[in-house]
Amino acid sequence: MNQVGLLLFVQLHLDILPERRLSLNANYLAFADTSALEVARAQAGIDRHIGYDLSASLTYRPFMTQNVVVRLSYAQLLSGH
């Protein structure tokens, strides 16, 4: 069973300083067709809308190389219900 979906996204990368980068990401997730999913789960009326996937990360490279990288990140799925 192959479920085709919809993904729309926006990404933003900001080089704050040479050794610091802020990355922001937002995705909208939805099913294109839920009929196969409704049959598989034996459940009617499944919403197409999955939700919004949001994430942010701060990357710190203390020596301005890729040898040492510290990353702090957060992600959350905001569901449709």
DOVEXNU-729290 format. One record per atom (N, C-alpha, C): residue in three letters; atom name; x, y, z. Coordinates in Angstrom, 1 decimal. Layout:
BEGIN
<rec code="Ala" site="CA" c1="X" c2="Y" c3="Z"/>
...
This chain:
BEGIN
<rec code="Met" site="N" c1="0.9" c2="-1.2" c3="0.0"/>
<rec code="Met" site="CA" c1="0.0" c2="0.0" c3="0.0"/>
<rec code="Met" site="C" c1="0.9" c2="1.2" c3="0.0"/>
<rec code="Asn" site="N" c1="0.7" c2="2.1" c3="-1.0"/>
<rec code="Asn" site="CA" c1="1.5" c2="3.3" c3="-1.1"/>
<rec code="Asn" site="C" c1="0.6" c2="4.5" c3="-0.9"/>
<rec code="Gln" site="N" c1="0.9" c2="5.2" c3="0.1"/>
<rec code="Gln" site="CA" c1="0.0" c2="6.4" c3="0.4"/>
<rec code="Gln" site="C" c1="0.8" c2="7.6" c3="0.0"/>
<rec code="Val" site="N" c1="0.2" c2="8.3" c3="-1.0"/>
<rec code="Val" site="CA" c1="0.8" c2="9.6" c3="-1.5"/>
<rec code="Val" site="C" c1="0.4" c2="10.7" c3="-0.6"/>
<rec code="Gly" site="N" c1="1.3" c2="11.6" c3="-0.3"/>
<rec code="Gly" site="CA" c1="1.1" c2="12.7" c3="0.6"/>
<rec code="Gly" site="C" c1="1.5" c2="14.0" c3="0.1"/>
<rec code="Leu" site="N" c1="1.3" c2="15.0" c3="0.9"/>
<rec code="Leu" site="CA" c1="1.6" c2="16.4" c3="0.5"/>
<rec code="Leu" site="C" c1="2.6" c2="16.9" c3="1.6"/>
<rec code="Leu" site="N" c1="3.6" c2="17.5" c3="1.1"/>
<rec code="Leu" site="CA" c1="4.6" c2="18.1" c3="2.0"/>
<rec code="Leu" site="C" c1="5.0" c2="19.5" c3="1.4"/>
<rec code="Leu" site="N" c1="4.7" c2="20.5" c3="2.2"/>
<rec code="Leu" site="CA" c1="5.1" c2="21.9" c3="1.9"/>
<rec code="Leu" site="C" c1="6.1" c2="22.4" c3="3.0"/>
<rec code="Phe" site="N" c1="7.2" c2="23.0" c3="2.6"/>
<rec code="Phe" site="CA" c1="8.1" c2="23.3" c3="3.6"/>
<rec code="Phe" site="C" c1="8.8" c2="24.7" c3="3.4"/>
<rec code="Val" site="N" c1="9.3" c2="25.3" c3="4.5"/>
<rec code="Val" site="CA" c1="10.0" c2="26.5" c3="4.4"/>
<rec code="Val" site="C" c1="11.2" c2="26.3" c3="5.4"/>
<rec code="Gln" site="N" c1="12.4" c2="26.7" c3="4.9"/>
<rec code="Gln" site="CA" c1="13.6" c2="26.6" c3="5.7"/>
<rec code="Gln" site="C" c1="14.3" c2="27.9" c3="5.7"/>
<rec code="Leu" site="N" c1="14.9" c2="28.2" c3="6.8"/>
<rec code="Leu" site="CA" c1="15.7" c2="29.5" c3="6.9"/>
<rec code="Leu" site="C" c1="17.0" c2="29.2" c3="7.7"/>
<rec code="His" site="N" c1="18.1" c2="29.5" c3="7.1"/>
<rec code="His" site="CA" c1="19.4" c2="29.3" c3="7.7"/>
<rec code="His" site="C" c1="20.0" c2="30.7" c3="7.9"/>
<rec code="Leu" site="N" c1="20.4" c2="31.1" c3="9.1"/>
<rec code="Leu" site="CA" c1="21.0" c2="32.3" c3="9.4"/>
<rec code="Leu" site="C" c1="22.4" c2="32.1" c3="10.0"/>
<rec code="Asp" site="N" c1="23.4" c2="32.6" c3="9.3"/>
<rec code="Asp" site="CA" c1="24.8" c2="32.6" c3="9.8"/>
<rec code="Asp" site="C" c1="24.9" c2="33.8" c3="10.7"/>
<rec code="Ile" site="N" c1="24.7" c2="33.7" c3="12.0"/>
<rec code="Ile" site="CA" c1="24.7" c2="34.8" c3="12.9"/>
<rec code="Ile" site="C" c1="26.1" c2="35.3" c3="13.1"/>
<rec code="Leu" site="N" c1="27.1" c2="34.4" c3="13.3"/>
<rec code="Leu" site="CA" c1="28.5" c2="34.7" c3="13.4"/>
<rec code="Leu" site="C" c1="29.2" c2="33.6" c3="12.6"/>
<rec code="Pro" site="N" c1="30.5" c2="33.8" c3="12.3"/>
<rec code="Pro" site="CA" c1="31.1" c2="32.7" c3="11.5"/>
<rec code="Pro" site="C" c1="31.0" c2="31.3" c3="12.2"/>
<rec code="Glu" site="N" c1="31.0" c2="31.3" c3="13.5"/>
<rec code="Glu" site="CA" c1="30.9" c2="30.0" c3="14.2"/>
<rec code="Glu" site="C" c1="29.5" c2="29.6" c3="14.7"/>
<rec code="Arg" site="N" c1="28.5" c2="30.5" c3="14.5"/>
<rec code="Arg" site="CA" c1="27.1" c2="30.2" c3="14.9"/>
<rec code="Arg" site="C" c1="26.2" c2="30.3" c3="13.8"/>
<rec code="Arg" site="N" c1="25.3" c2="29.3" c3="13.7"/>
<rec code="Arg" site="CA" c1="24.2" c2="29.2" c3="12.7"/>
<rec code="Arg" site="C" c1="22.9" c2="28.9" c3="13.4"/>
<rec code="Leu" site="N" c1="21.8" c2="29.6" c3="13.0"/>
<rec code="Leu" site="CA" c1="20.5" c2="29.3" c3="13.4"/>
<rec code="Leu" site="C" c1="19.7" c2="28.8" c3="12.2"/>
<rec code="Ser" site="N" c1="19.1" c2="27.6" c3="12.4"/>
<rec code="Ser" site="CA" c1="18.3" c2="27.0" c3="11.3"/>
<rec code="Ser" site="C" c1="16.8" c2="26.9" c3="11.8"/>
<rec code="Leu" site="N" c1="15.9" c2="27.3" c3="11.0"/>
<rec code="Leu" site="CA" c1="14.5" c2="27.2" c3="11.3"/>
<rec code="Leu" site="C" c1="13.8" c2="26.4" c3="10.2"/>
<rec code="Asn" site="N" c1="12.9" c2="25.5" c3="10.5"/>
<rec code="Asn" site="CA" c1="12.2" c2="24.7" c3="9.5"/>
<rec code="Asn" site="C" c1="10.8" c2="24.5" c3="9.9"/>
<rec code="Ala" site="N" c1="9.9" c2="24.7" c3="8.9"/>
<rec code="Ala" site="CA" c1="8.5" c2="24.5" c3="9.1"/>
<rec code="Ala" site="C" c1="7.9" c2="23.6" c3="7.9"/>
<rec code="Asn" site="N" c1="7.2" c2="22.6" c3="8.2"/>
<rec code="Asn" site="CA" c1="6.6" c2="21.7" c3="7.2"/>
<rec code="Asn" site="C" c1="5.1" c2="21.5" c3="7.5"/>
<rec code="Tyr" site="N" c1="4.4" c2="21.5" c3="6.4"/>
<rec code="Tyr" site="CA" c1="3.0" c2="21.2" c3="6.5"/>
<rec code="Tyr" site="C" c1="2.8" c2="19.8" c3="5.9"/>
<rec code="Leu" site="N" c1="2.1" c2="18.9" c3="6.6"/>
<rec code="Leu" site="CA" c1="2.0" c2="17.5" c3="6.2"/>
<rec code="Leu" site="C" c1="0.5" c2="17.1" c3="6.1"/>
<rec code="Ala" site="N" c1="0.2" c2="16.5" c3="4.9"/>
<rec code="Ala" site="CA" c1="-1.2" c2="16.1" c3="4.7"/>
<rec code="Ala" site="C" c1="-1.2" c2="14.9" c3="3.8"/>
<rec code="Phe" site="N" c1="-2.2" c2="14.0" c3="3.9"/>
<rec code="Phe" site="CA" c1="-2.4" c2="12.9" c3="3.0"/>
<rec code="Phe" site="C" c1="-3.1" c2="13.4" c3="1.8"/>
<rec code="Ala" site="N" c1="-2.8" c2="12.9" c3="0.6"/>
<rec code="Ala" site="CA" c1="-3.5" c2="13.3" c3="-0.6"/>
<rec code="Ala" site="C" c1="-4.8" c2="12.5" c3="-0.7"/>
<rec code="Asp" site="N" c1="-4.8" c2="11.3" c3="-0.2"/>
<rec code="Asp" site="CA" c1="-6.0" c2="10.4" c3="-0.3"/>
<rec code="Asp" site="C" c1="-5.9" c2="9.5" c3="0.9"/>
<rec code="Thr" site="N" c1="-7.0" c2="9.4" c3="1.7"/>
<rec code="Thr" site="CA" c1="-7.0" c2="8.6" c3="2.9"/>
<rec code="Thr" site="C" c1="-7.8" c2="7.3" c3="2.8"/>
<rec code="Ser" site="N" c1="-8.2" c2="7.0" c3="1.6"/>
<rec code="Ser" site="CA" c1="-9.1" c2="5.8" c3="1.4"/>
<rec code="Ser" site="C" c1="-8.4" c2="4.5" c3="1.8"/>
<rec code="Ala" site="N" c1="-7.1" c2="4.4" c3="1.3"/>
<rec code="Ala" site="CA" c1="-6.4" c2="3.1" c3="1.7"/>
<rec code="Ala" site="C" c1="-6.1" c2="3.1" c3="3.2"/>
<rec code="Leu" site="N" c1="-5.8" c2="4.2" c3="3.8"/>
<rec code="Leu" site="CA" c1="-5.6" c2="4.2" c3="5.2"/>
<rec code="Leu" site="C" c1="-6.9" c2="3.9" c3="6.0"/>
<rec code="Glu" site="N" c1="-8.0" c2="4.3" c3="5.5"/>
<rec code="Glu" site="CA" c1="-9.3" c2="4.0" c3="6.2"/>
<rec code="Glu" site="C" c1="-9.6" c2="2.5" c3="6.1"/>
<rec code="Val" site="N" c1="-9.2" c2="1.9" c3="5.0"/>
<rec code="Val" site="CA" c1="-9.5" c2="0.5" c3="4.8"/>
<rec code="Val" site="C" c1="-8.5" c2="-0.3" c3="5.7"/>
<rec code="Ala" site="N" c1="-7.2" c2="0.1" c3="5.8"/>
<rec code="Ala" site="CA" c1="-6.2" c2="-0.6" c3="6.6"/>
<rec code="Ala" site="C" c1="-6.5" c2="-0.5" c3="8.1"/>
<rec code="Arg" site="N" c1="-7.1" c2="0.6" c3="8.5"/>
<rec code="Arg" site="CA" c1="-7.4" c2="0.8" c3="9.9"/>
<rec code="Arg" site="C" c1="-8.8" c2="0.5" c3="10.3"/>
<rec code="Ala" site="N" c1="-9.6" c2="0.1" c3="9.3"/>
<rec code="Ala" site="CA" c1="-11.1" c2="-0.1" c3="9.4"/>
<rec code="Ala" site="C" c1="-11.7" c2="1.0" c3="10.2"/>
<rec code="Gln" site="N" c1="-11.4" c2="2.2" c3="9.8"/>
<rec code="Gln" site="CA" c1="-11.9" c2="3.4" c3="10.4"/>
<rec code="Gln" site="C" c1="-12.3" c2="4.4" c3="9.4"/>
<rec code="Ala" site="N" c1="-13.4" c2="5.0" c3="9.4"/>
<rec code="Ala" site="CA" c1="-13.9" c2="5.9" c3="8.4"/>
<rec code="Ala" site="C" c1="-13.6" c2="7.4" c3="8.9"/>
<rec code="Gly" site="N" c1="-13.6" c2="8.3" c3="7.9"/>
<rec code="Gly" site="CA" c1="-13.5" c2="9.7" c3="8.3"/>
<rec code="Gly" site="C" c1="-12.1" c2="10.1" c3="8.8"/>
<rec code="Ile" site="N" c1="-11.0" c2="9.5" c3="8.3"/>
<rec code="Ile" site="CA" c1="-9.7" c2="10.0" c3="8.7"/>
<rec code="Ile" site="C" c1="-9.4" c2="11.3" c3="8.0"/>
<rec code="Asp" site="N" c1="-9.0" c2="12.3" c3="8.7"/>
<rec code="Asp" site="CA" c1="-8.7" c2="13.6" c3="8.2"/>
<rec code="Asp" site="C" c1="-7.5" c2="13.6" c3="7.3"/>
<rec code="Arg" site="N" c1="-7.5" c2="14.4" c3="6.3"/>
<rec code="Arg" site="CA" c1="-6.3" c2="14.5" c3="5.4"/>
<rec code="Arg" site="C" c1="-5.2" c2="15.2" c3="6.1"/>
<rec code="His" site="N" c1="-5.5" c2="16.2" c3="6.9"/>
<rec code="His" site="CA" c1="-4.5" c2="17.0" c3="7.6"/>
<rec code="His" site="C" c1="-3.8" c2="16.3" c3="8.7"/>
<rec code="Ile" site="N" c1="-2.5" c2="16.2" c3="8.6"/>
<rec code="Ile" site="CA" c1="-1.7" c2="15.6" c3="9.6"/>
<rec code="Ile" site="C" c1="-1.2" c2="16.6" c3="10.6"/>
<rec code="Gly" site="N" c1="-0.7" c2="17.7" c3="10.2"/>
<rec code="Gly" site="CA" c1="-0.2" c2="18.7" c3="11.1"/>
<rec code="Gly" site="C" c1="1.0" c2="19.5" c3="10.6"/>
<rec code="Tyr" site="N" c1="1.6" c2="20.3" c3="11.5"/>
<rec code="Tyr" site="CA" c1="2.7" c2="21.1" c3="11.2"/>
<rec code="Tyr" site="C" c1="3.9" c2="20.6" c3="11.9"/>
<rec code="Asp" site="N" c1="5.0" c2="20.4" c3="11.2"/>
<rec code="Asp" site="CA" c1="6.3" c2="19.9" c3="11.8"/>
<rec code="Asp" site="C" c1="7.2" c2="21.1" c3="11.9"/>
<rec code="Leu" site="N" c1="7.5" c2="21.6" c3="13.1"/>
<rec code="Leu" site="CA" c1="8.3" c2="22.7" c3="13.3"/>
<rec code="Leu" site="C" c1="9.6" c2="22.3" c3="14.0"/>
<rec code="Ser" site="N" c1="10.7" c2="22.9" c3="13.6"/>
<rec code="Ser" site="CA" c1="12.0" c2="22.7" c3="14.3"/>
<rec code="Ser" site="C" c1="12.9" c2="23.9" c3="14.2"/>
<rec code="Ala" site="N" c1="13.8" c2="23.9" c3="15.2"/>
<rec code="Ala" site="CA" c1="14.8" c2="25.0" c3="15.2"/>
<rec code="Ala" site="C" c1="16.1" c2="24.3" c3="15.8"/>
<rec code="Ser" site="N" c1="17.2" c2="24.8" c3="15.3"/>
<rec code="Ser" site="CA" c1="18.5" c2="24.3" c3="15.8"/>
<rec code="Ser" site="C" c1="19.5" c2="25.5" c3="15.8"/>
<rec code="Leu" site="N" c1="20.4" c2="25.4" c3="16.8"/>
<rec code="Leu" site="CA" c1="21.5" c2="26.4" c3="16.9"/>
<rec code="Leu" site="C" c1="22.8" c2="25.5" c3="16.8"/>
<rec code="Thr" site="N" c1="23.6" c2="25.9" c3="15.9"/>
<rec code="Thr" site="CA" c1="24.9" c2="25.1" c3="15.7"/>
<rec code="Thr" site="C" c1="26.0" c2="26.0" c3="16.0"/>
<rec code="Tyr" site="N" c1="27.0" c2="25.5" c3="16.8"/>
<rec code="Tyr" site="CA" c1="28.1" c2="26.2" c3="17.3"/>
<rec code="Tyr" site="C" c1="29.4" c2="25.5" c3="16.9"/>
<rec code="Arg" site="N" c1="30.3" c2="26.1" c3="16.2"/>
<rec code="Arg" site="CA" c1="31.5" c2="25.5" c3="15.8"/>
<rec code="Arg" site="C" c1="32.6" c2="26.3" c3="16.4"/>
<rec code="Pro" site="N" c1="33.1" c2="26.0" c3="17.6"/>
<rec code="Pro" site="CA" c1="34.1" c2="26.8" c3="18.3"/>
<rec code="Pro" site="C" c1="35.4" c2="27.1" c3="17.6"/>
<rec code="Phe" site="N" c1="35.8" c2="26.2" c3="16.7"/>
<rec code="Phe" site="CA" c1="37.1" c2="26.5" c3="16.1"/>
<rec code="Phe" site="C" c1="36.9" c2="26.8" c3="14.6"/>
<rec code="Met" site="N" c1="35.6" c2="27.1" c3="14.2"/>
<rec code="Met" site="CA" c1="35.2" c2="27.4" c3="12.8"/>
<rec code="Met" site="C" c1="35.6" c2="26.3" c3="11.8"/>
<rec code="Thr" site="N" c1="35.6" c2="25.1" c3="12.3"/>
<rec code="Thr" site="CA" c1="35.8" c2="23.9" c3="11.4"/>
<rec code="Thr" site="C" c1="34.7" c2="22.9" c3="11.7"/>
<rec code="Gln" site="N" c1="34.7" c2="21.9" c3="10.9"/>
<rec code="Gln" site="CA" c1="33.7" c2="20.8" c3="11.2"/>
<rec code="Gln" site="C" c1="34.2" c2="19.7" c3="12.1"/>
<rec code="Asn" site="N" c1="35.4" c2="20.0" c3="12.7"/>
<rec code="Asn" site="CA" c1="36.0" c2="19.0" c3="13.6"/>
<rec code="Asn" site="C" c1="35.3" c2="18.9" c3="14.9"/>
<rec code="Val" site="N" c1="34.8" c2="20.0" c3="15.5"/>
<rec code="Val" site="CA" c1="34.0" c2="20.1" c3="16.7"/>
<rec code="Val" site="C" c1="32.8" c2="20.9" c3="16.4"/>
<rec code="Val" site="N" c1="31.6" c2="20.2" c3="16.6"/>
<rec code="Val" site="CA" c1="30.3" c2="20.9" c3="16.3"/>
<rec code="Val" site="C" c1="29.4" c2="20.6" c3="17.5"/>
<rec code="Val" site="N" c1="28.8" c2="21.6" c3="18.0"/>
<rec code="Val" site="CA" c1="27.8" c2="21.5" c3="19.1"/>
<rec code="Val" site="C" c1="26.5" c2="21.9" c3="18.6"/>
<rec code="Arg" site="N" c1="25.5" c2="21.1" c3="18.7"/>
<rec code="Arg" site="CA" c1="24.2" c2="21.5" c3="18.2"/>
<rec code="Arg" site="C" c1="23.1" c2="21.3" c3="19.2"/>
<rec code="Leu" site="N" c1="22.3" c2="22.4" c3="19.4"/>
<rec code="Leu" site="CA" c1="21.1" c2="22.3" c3="20.2"/>
<rec code="Leu" site="C" c1="19.9" c2="22.4" c3="19.3"/>
<rec code="Ser" site="N" c1="19.0" c2="21.5" c3="19.4"/>
<rec code="Ser" site="CA" c1="17.8" c2="21.5" c3="18.5"/>
<rec code="Ser" site="C" c1="16.5" c2="21.1" c3="19.3"/>
<rec code="Tyr" site="N" c1="15.4" c2="21.6" c3="18.6"/>
<rec code="Tyr" site="CA" c1="14.1" c2="21.3" c3="19.2"/>
<rec code="Tyr" site="C" c1="13.2" c2="21.1" c3="18.0"/>
<rec code="Ala" site="N" c1="12.3" c2="20.1" c3="18.1"/>
<rec code="Ala" site="CA" c1="11.3" c2="19.8" c3="17.1"/>
<rec code="Ala" site="C" c1="10.0" c2="19.4" c3="17.7"/>
<rec code="Gln" site="N" c1="8.9" c2="19.8" c3="17.0"/>
<rec code="Gln" site="CA" c1="7.5" c2="19.4" c3="17.6"/>
<rec code="Gln" site="C" c1="6.6" c2="19.3" c3="16.4"/>
<rec code="Leu" site="N" c1="5.7" c2="18.3" c3="16.5"/>
<rec code="Leu" site="CA" c1="4.6" c2="18.1" c3="15.6"/>
<rec code="Leu" site="C" c1="3.3" c2="18.7" c3="16.2"/>
<rec code="Leu" site="N" c1="2.8" c2="19.7" c3="15.6"/>
<rec code="Leu" site="CA" c1="1.5" c2="20.2" c3="16.0"/>
<rec code="Leu" site="C" c1="0.4" c2="19.6" c3="15.2"/>
<rec code="Ser" site="N" c1="-0.3" c2="18.7" c3="15.8"/>
<rec code="Ser" site="CA" c1="-1.3" c2="17.9" c3="15.0"/>
<rec code="Ser" site="C" c1="-2.5" c2="18.7" c3="14.7"/>
<rec code="Gly" site="N" c1="-3.3" c2="18.2" c3="13.8"/>
<rec code="Gly" site="CA" c1="-4.5" c2="18.8" c3="13.3"/>
<rec code="Gly" site="C" c1="-5.6" c2="18.8" c3="14.4"/>
<rec code="His" site="N" c1="-5.5" c2="17.9" c3="15.4"/>
<rec code="His" site="CA" c1="-6.6" c2="17.8" c3="16.4"/>
<rec code="His" site="C" c1="-6.1" c2="18.1" c3="17.7"/>
